[in-house]
Amino acid sequence: MIVRQSNGQGYVFYPSTVWVDPSEQEIKRLFDDLEEVIRLPDAWKDVTVDFTYCEFLNHTAVACLGGLARLVESRGGRMRFSWETLSKAIYTNLAQNGFIFDFDRSRSPWDGNSVPYWSAIRHEPQAVVEYLRDRWLGKGWVNVSDGLRNGIAGQVSELYLNAFDHSQSQIGVVSCGQYYETTGLLQLTIADFGVGIPGTVCGLPQNHGLSTCEALRWAFSLGNSSRQGICSGMGLSLTEEFVAKNHGKLSLYTHDGRVTVDHNGTRY
């Protein structure tokens, strides 16, 4: 929810609650809230984030909120966080994972159950692999050999490569994650605020007029790539195969579409 400040000098954005395992309704509300801020006239983009009505922010919401702030800044606006409106639990998590430090340097992060908040404007392959290998998989939350850890990090890094190469994002890529002890789930979110897969795919002459679902199916088909004239088109297809075979789960949201990949197959 976003409201105009009474003095007419900006807006107040109230993030919604997004729980550990969010419902489709929560995800939709999260994206609707982001879109509401993105559509503000640039001349009025002075936004204060107030967490008064937010009970919980999962890692996906954290990544999206950080990306939104950088997007507003890239367009000449300002997004300020009212840290004093955070609940103690959310404040601790945002301080631990480095989110607070990234925006005002007031609190240094520390090791805990969070995969650190991370962002980059340009693709640096080694930095991405090290982040995945050491900060996501290398903290003892999952029992994997060094070889398997390197293999998983290399495969998942393809998702970052796709985001950097195809999204045309003004802010690069934002990422963070969380290990949930009660469920044993280790999760990771990647966000880019770019043109989206349909925007890229449908920009190709042969794909004009494709629906969101059709564009996603095209993107996940082995050999297809929006990088014309380059030997590519392996990333999403191989990641899909890897996730399914290893009983993981991949959820991809873009425009009005969603792809879910798990051991039961791929659903659009």
C-alpha positions as CSV (number, residue, x, y, z in Angstrom):
1,M,0.0,0.0,0.0
2,I,1.3,3.5,-0.8
3,V,-0.2,6.8,0.2
4,R,0.6,10.4,-0.5
5,Q,2.2,12.3,2.4
6,S,0.0,15.0,3.8
7,N,2.5,17.7,3.0
8,G,2.5,16.6,-0.7
9,Q,6.2,16.1,-0.7
10,G,6.3,12.4,-1.4
11,Y,4.8,9.1,-0.6
12,V,4.8,6.5,2.2
13,F,5.1,2.9,1.2
14,Y,3.8,0.2,3.6
15,P,5.2,-3.2,2.7
16,S,2.8,-6.2,3.1
17,T,3.5,-9.2,5.2
18,V,5.1,-12.1,3.2
19,W,5.4,-15.3,5.2
20,V,8.1,-18.1,5.0
21,D,6.0,-20.1,2.5
22,P,3.8,-17.4,0.9
23,S,0.5,-18.1,-0.8
24,E,-0.1,-17.1,-4.4
25,Q,-2.2,-14.2,-3.0
26,E,0.7,-12.9,-0.9
27,I,3.1,-13.1,-3.9
28,K,0.6,-11.3,-6.1
29,R,0.1,-8.6,-3.4
30,L,3.9,-8.2,-3.2
31,F,4.3,-7.7,-6.9
32,D,1.3,-5.4,-7.0
33,D,2.8,-3.2,-4.3
34,L,6.1,-3.0,-6.2
35,E,4.4,-2.1,-9.4
36,E,2.4,0.6,-7.6
37,V,5.7,2.3,-6.6
38,I,7.4,1.8,-10.0
39,R,4.5,3.5,-11.7
40,L,4.7,6.7,-9.6
41,P,5.6,9.8,-11.6
42,D,9.4,10.2,-11.5
43,A,9.0,13.8,-10.3
44,W,7.3,12.5,-7.1
45,K,9.5,9.6,-6.3
46,D,10.5,10.5,-2.8
47,V,9.4,7.4,-0.9
48,T,9.5,6.5,2.8
49,V,9.2,2.8,3.6
50,D,7.2,2.3,6.8
51,F,7.0,-1.3,8.2
52,T,4.3,-0.6,10.8
53,Y,1.9,-3.1,9.2
54,C,4.5,-5.7,8.2
55,E,4.6,-8.8,10.4
56,F,7.2,-10.8,8.5
57,L,9.4,-10.4,5.3
58,N,10.7,-13.5,3.7
59,H,13.9,-13.5,1.7
60,T,12.0,-13.0,-1.6
61,A,10.3,-9.8,-0.3
62,V,13.7,-8.6,1.0
63,A,15.4,-9.0,-2.4
64,C,12.5,-7.3,-4.1
65,L,12.4,-4.4,-1.6
66,G,16.2,-3.9,-2.1
67,G,15.8,-4.0,-5.9
68,L,12.9,-1.6,-5.8
69,A,15.0,0.9,-3.8
70,R,17.8,0.8,-6.2
71,L,15.4,1.2,-9.2
72,V,13.9,4.3,-7.6
73,E,17.4,5.7,-7.1
74,S,18.4,4.9,-10.7
75,R,15.5,7.0,-11.9
76,G,16.5,10.0,-9.7
77,G,14.2,9.4,-6.8
78,R,14.9,8.6,-3.2
79,M,13.7,5.7,-1.0
80,R,14.3,6.0,2.7
81,F,13.7,3.3,5.3
82,S,12.1,4.0,8.6
83,W,14.1,1.4,10.5
84,E,12.4,2.4,13.8
85,T,9.1,1.0,12.4
86,L,10.5,-2.5,12.1
87,S,9.5,-5.3,14.5
88,K,12.5,-6.6,16.5
89,A,12.5,-9.9,14.5
90,I,12.5,-8.3,11.1
91,Y,15.1,-5.7,12.2
92,T,17.4,-8.5,13.4
93,N,17.1,-10.4,10.1
94,L,17.7,-7.3,7.9
95,A,20.7,-6.4,10.1
96,Q,22.1,-10.0,10.0
97,N,21.8,-10.5,6.2
98,G,23.4,-7.1,5.4
99,F,20.3,-5.4,4.0
100,I,20.5,-2.5,6.5
101,F,24.2,-2.1,6.1
102,D,23.8,-1.9,2.3
103,F,21.5,1.1,2.6
104,D,22.9,3.1,5.5
105,R,26.0,1.4,6.9
106,S,24.6,1.7,10.4
107,R,24.8,-1.9,11.4
108,S,27.4,-4.5,10.2
109,P,26.0,-7.9,9.3
110,W,26.9,-11.1,11.0
111,D,26.7,-14.9,10.4
112,G,23.4,-16.5,11.0
113,N,20.7,-18.4,9.1
114,S,20.6,-15.8,6.3
115,V,22.2,-16.0,2.9
116,P,23.6,-12.5,2.7
117,Y,21.9,-9.8,0.8
118,W,23.9,-9.2,-2.4
119,S,23.7,-7.0,-5.4
120,A,25.8,-6.2,-8.5
121,I,25.4,-4.0,-11.5
122,R,27.7,-6.0,-13.8
123,H,28.2,-9.7,-14.1
124,E,31.3,-11.0,-12.5
125,P,31.1,-14.8,-12.9
126,Q,33.7,-15.7,-10.2
127,A,32.0,-13.5,-7.6
128,V,28.6,-15.1,-8.3
129,V,30.0,-18.7,-8.0
130,E,31.8,-17.8,-4.7
131,Y,28.6,-16.3,-3.3
132,L,26.7,-19.4,-4.1
133,R,29.4,-21.9,-3.1
134,D,30.5,-20.2,0.1
135,R,27.6,-18.1,1.4
136,W,24.6,-20.2,0.2
137,L,25.9,-23.8,0.2
138,G,29.1,-23.6,2.2
139,K,27.7,-22.8,5.7
140,G,27.0,-26.4,6.8
141,W,23.2,-26.3,6.2
142,V,23.3,-29.0,3.6
143,N,25.5,-32.1,3.5
144,V,27.2,-32.0,0.1
145,S,30.8,-32.8,-1.0
146,D,33.0,-30.1,-2.3
147,G,32.6,-31.4,-5.9
148,L,28.8,-31.4,-5.7
149,R,28.8,-28.0,-4.0
150,N,30.9,-26.6,-6.9
151,G,28.6,-28.3,-9.4
152,I,25.4,-26.9,-7.9
153,A,27.0,-23.4,-7.7
154,G,28.1,-23.5,-11.3
155,Q,24.6,-24.6,-12.5
156,V,22.7,-22.1,-10.5
157,S,25.1,-19.3,-11.6
158,E,23.5,-19.8,-15.0
159,L,20.4,-18.1,-13.6
160,Y,22.4,-15.1,-12.7
161,L,24.1,-15.1,-16.1
162,N,20.6,-15.1,-17.8
163,A,19.5,-12.2,-15.6
164,F,22.5,-10.1,-16.4
165,D,22.6,-10.9,-20.1
166,H,18.9,-10.7,-21.0
167,S,17.0,-8.6,-18.5
168,Q,18.3,-5.1,-19.6
169,S,18.0,-4.2,-15.9
170,Q,19.0,-0.7,-14.7
171,I,20.0,-2.1,-11.3
172,G,21.7,-5.3,-12.3
173,V,20.8,-8.3,-10.0
174,V,19.8,-8.5,-6.4
175,S,19.9,-11.7,-4.4
176,C,19.4,-13.1,-0.8
177,G,18.2,-16.3,0.8
178,Q,17.4,-18.0,4.1
179,Y,17.9,-21.3,5.8
180,Y,14.7,-22.2,7.7
181,E,15.7,-24.6,10.5
182,T,12.2,-25.8,11.4
183,T,11.6,-27.1,7.9
184,G,15.2,-27.8,6.8
185,L,14.6,-25.6,3.6
186,L,17.5,-23.7,2.1
187,Q,16.1,-21.0,-0.3
188,L,17.5,-18.4,-2.6
189,T,15.9,-15.5,-4.5
190,I,17.3,-13.7,-7.6
191,A,15.6,-10.5,-8.7
192,D,16.5,-8.1,-11.6
193,F,13.6,-5.6,-12.3
194,G,14.3,-5.8,-16.0
195,V,12.1,-6.3,-19.0
196,G,11.2,-9.9,-18.1
197,I,11.5,-13.1,-20.1
198,P,8.4,-12.3,-22.3
199,G,9.8,-8.9,-23.0
200,T,13.1,-10.3,-24.2
201,V,11.6,-13.3,-26.1
202,C,8.8,-11.4,-27.8
203,G,11.4,-8.9,-29.0
204,L,12.7,-11.4,-31.5
205,P,11.1,-11.2,-35.0
206,Q,10.0,-14.8,-34.9
207,N,8.3,-14.5,-31.5
208,H,6.1,-11.4,-32.0
209,G,2.6,-12.1,-30.6
210,L,3.5,-14.9,-28.2
211,S,1.6,-15.0,-24.9
212,T,3.5,-14.9,-21.6
213,C,3.1,-18.7,-21.3
214,E,4.2,-19.3,-24.8
215,A,7.3,-17.1,-24.3
216,L,8.2,-19.0,-21.1
217,R,7.9,-22.3,-22.9
218,W,10.1,-21.0,-25.7
219,A,12.7,-19.8,-23.2
220,F,12.9,-23.2,-21.4
221,S,13.3,-25.1,-24.7
222,L,16.8,-26.5,-25.2
223,G,18.6,-24.6,-27.9
224,N,16.5,-21.4,-27.8
225,S,18.2,-18.2,-26.9
226,S,17.5,-14.5,-27.3
227,R,21.2,-13.9,-28.0
228,Q,21.2,-14.2,-31.7
229,G,24.3,-15.5,-33.5
230,I,25.8,-16.8,-30.2
231,C,26.1,-20.4,-29.2
232,S,23.8,-20.4,-26.3
233,G,20.3,-21.6,-25.2
234,M,21.4,-24.1,-22.7
235,G,21.0,-22.3,-19.3
236,L,17.3,-22.5,-18.4
237,S,16.8,-25.9,-20.0
238,L,19.8,-27.5,-18.2
239,T,18.9,-25.8,-14.9
240,E,15.3,-27.1,-15.3
241,E,16.7,-30.7,-15.7
242,F,19.1,-30.3,-12.8
243,V,16.5,-29.0,-10.4
244,A,14.0,-31.8,-11.3
245,K,16.6,-34.6,-11.0
246,N,17.9,-33.4,-7.7
247,H,14.4,-33.0,-6.1
248,G,14.8,-29.2,-5.8
249,K,12.3,-26.6,-6.7
250,L,12.5,-23.5,-8.9
251,S,9.8,-20.9,-9.1
252,L,10.1,-18.2,-11.7
253,Y,7.8,-15.1,-11.8
254,T,7.8,-12.7,-14.8
255,H,5.1,-10.4,-16.1
256,D,1.8,-12.2,-15.4
257,G,3.3,-15.7,-15.7
258,R,4.9,-18.3,-13.5
259,V,7.0,-21.4,-14.0
260,T,7.4,-24.0,-11.3
261,V,10.0,-26.8,-11.7
262,D,10.3,-29.7,-9.3
263,H,10.6,-33.5,-9.4
264,N,7.0,-33.7,-10.6
265,G,7.9,-31.8,-13.8
266,T,7.5,-28.3,-15.1
267,R,4.2,-26.3,-14.8
268,Y,3.4,-23.1,-16.6
